[in-house]
Amino acid sequence: MTRIALALLIAAASLPAVAQTIYKCVDENGGTLISNTRVNKDCKAVVSTPETAMPAPPPRPRSAAANPTPADFPRVAEDAQKARDGDRRLILEQELSGEQRNLAQAKRDLADQENLRQPPATTAGVDRLAPYRDRVAQHERNIVAIQKELSGLR
């Protein structure tokens, strides 16, 4: 039993050292065929060995430190950046307050339209309110987006 295991071990160890022959063949239509067996007499052997194999590409850097900023890249002074961030915050807060006013007005307009005397279950009444509901929803989405933007500021 040990002799069989030893023979299999030796046979398995010698397999990676053997180079595999690959053939590049041209068929009668002029097409190229790559195969590990010779298809016709026009096949040329291409041997793949560790010396002729292409090396693996180097790993790509994954962090910003691996790609440093060029020395001549323009930089912004810290106090200038803080001033810009402050201006941005002020503009976003003004936009937020404007959107909140617009939302309040859109809700008032919707309530006014809902209070008009119309047949309650008609499709005309539902279709008439759709633009007002859309305006309310749009202002609510805008407020959420501005609040998200404000929360991302330093």
C-alpha positions as CSV (number, residue, x, y, z in Angstrom):
1,M,0.0,0.0,0.0
2,T,2.8,2.4,0.8
3,R,4.6,1.7,-2.5
4,I,1.4,2.7,-4.4
5,A,1.1,5.9,-2.4
6,L,4.8,6.6,-3.0
7,A,4.5,6.0,-6.7
8,L,1.4,8.3,-6.9
9,L,3.2,11.0,-5.0
10,I,6.2,10.9,-7.3
11,A,4.0,10.9,-10.4
12,A,2.0,13.9,-9.0
13,A,5.1,15.8,-8.2
14,S,6.4,15.5,-11.7
15,L,3.3,16.8,-13.4
16,P,3.7,20.5,-12.9
17,A,7.3,20.4,-14.3
18,V,6.0,19.2,-17.7
19,A,5.3,21.9,-20.1
20,Q,1.9,21.7,-21.8
21,T,2.0,21.9,-25.6
22,I,-0.6,24.1,-27.2
23,Y,-1.2,24.1,-31.0
24,K,-2.3,27.0,-33.1
25,C,-4.0,25.7,-36.2
26,V,-5.5,27.4,-39.3
27,D,-8.5,25.7,-40.8
28,E,-9.5,25.5,-44.5
29,N,-11.6,28.7,-44.1
30,G,-8.7,30.7,-42.7
31,G,-9.9,30.7,-39.1
32,T,-7.5,30.2,-36.2
33,L,-8.0,27.4,-33.8
34,I,-6.1,27.0,-30.5
35,S,-6.1,23.4,-29.2
36,N,-4.1,21.1,-27.0
37,T,-4.2,18.4,-29.7
38,R,-2.9,18.7,-33.3
39,V,-5.9,19.1,-35.6
40,N,-4.2,19.0,-39.0
41,K,-0.7,19.2,-40.5
42,D,-0.7,23.0,-40.5
43,C,-0.7,23.2,-36.7
44,K,2.2,24.9,-35.1
45,A,3.2,24.1,-31.6
46,V,3.3,26.8,-29.0
47,V,4.8,25.7,-25.7
48,S,3.8,27.5,-22.6
49,T,6.5,27.4,-20.0
50,P,7.1,29.6,-16.9
51,E,9.8,31.5,-18.9
52,T,7.3,32.5,-21.7
53,A,4.3,33.0,-19.5
54,M,3.2,36.6,-18.9
55,P,3.8,37.8,-15.4
56,A,0.8,38.8,-13.3
57,P,0.1,42.6,-13.3
58,P,1.3,44.4,-10.1
59,P,-1.5,45.0,-7.6
60,R,-3.2,48.4,-7.9
61,P,-2.9,50.8,-5.0
62,R,-6.0,51.0,-2.9
63,S,-5.4,54.0,-0.8
64,A,-4.9,57.7,-1.4
65,A,-1.4,57.5,0.2
66,A,-0.3,55.2,-2.7
67,N,-1.2,58.0,-5.1
68,P,0.3,61.2,-3.6
69,T,-0.8,64.6,-4.7
70,P,1.7,66.2,-7.1
71,A,3.9,68.9,-5.7
72,D,2.7,71.5,-8.2
73,F,-1.0,70.8,-7.5
74,P,-2.8,73.9,-6.3
75,R,-3.7,74.0,-2.6
76,V,-6.2,76.1,-0.7
77,A,-5.2,77.7,2.5
78,E,-7.0,76.3,5.6
79,D,-8.6,79.6,6.5
80,A,-9.8,80.1,2.9
81,Q,-11.4,76.7,2.9
82,K,-13.1,77.3,6.3
83,A,-14.5,80.6,4.8
84,R,-15.8,78.7,1.8
85,D,-17.4,76.0,4.0
86,G,-19.0,78.7,6.1
87,D,-20.4,80.4,2.9
88,R,-21.7,77.0,1.7
89,R,-23.4,76.4,5.0
90,L,-25.1,79.8,4.9
91,I,-26.3,79.3,1.4
92,L,-27.7,75.8,2.2
93,E,-29.4,77.2,5.3
94,Q,-31.0,79.9,3.2
95,E,-32.2,77.4,0.7
96,L,-33.6,75.2,3.5
97,S,-35.6,78.1,4.9
98,G,-36.9,79.0,1.5
99,E,-37.9,75.4,0.8
100,Q,-39.7,75.2,4.2
101,R,-41.7,78.4,3.3
102,N,-42.5,76.9,-0.1
103,L,-43.6,73.7,1.5
104,A,-45.9,75.5,3.9
105,Q,-47.4,77.5,1.0
106,A,-47.9,74.3,-1.0
107,K,-49.6,72.6,1.9
108,R,-52.0,75.6,2.3
109,D,-52.8,75.5,-1.4
110,L,-53.5,71.7,-1.2
111,A,-55.7,72.2,1.8
112,D,-57.6,75.0,0.0
113,Q,-58.2,72.8,-3.0
114,E,-59.3,69.9,-0.8
115,N,-61.8,72.2,0.9
116,L,-63.5,73.3,-2.4
117,R,-66.9,71.8,-2.9
118,Q,-66.4,69.0,-5.4
119,P,-68.0,65.6,-5.7
120,P,-65.9,63.6,-3.3
121,A,-65.4,60.4,-5.2
122,T,-65.0,61.5,-8.7
123,T,-61.9,61.1,-10.7
124,A,-62.0,64.7,-11.7
125,G,-61.6,65.7,-8.0
126,V,-58.6,63.3,-7.6
127,D,-56.9,64.5,-10.8
128,R,-57.4,68.1,-9.8
129,L,-55.5,67.6,-6.6
130,A,-52.6,65.6,-8.1
131,P,-50.4,68.7,-9.1
132,Y,-50.8,70.1,-5.6
133,R,-49.8,66.8,-3.9
134,D,-46.8,66.6,-6.3
135,R,-45.7,70.1,-5.3
136,V,-45.9,69.2,-1.6
137,A,-43.9,66.0,-2.2
138,Q,-41.3,67.8,-4.3
139,H,-40.7,70.4,-1.6
140,E,-40.4,67.6,1.0
141,R,-37.8,65.8,-1.1
142,N,-35.9,69.1,-1.5
143,I,-35.8,69.7,2.3
144,V,-34.5,66.1,2.9
145,A,-31.8,66.6,0.3
146,I,-30.7,70.0,1.7
147,Q,-30.7,68.6,5.3
148,K,-28.5,65.7,4.1
149,E,-26.1,68.1,2.4
150,L,-25.9,70.2,5.6
151,S,-25.2,67.1,7.8
152,G,-22.2,66.3,5.5
153,L,-20.5,69.6,6.2
154,R,-17.7,69.8,8.7
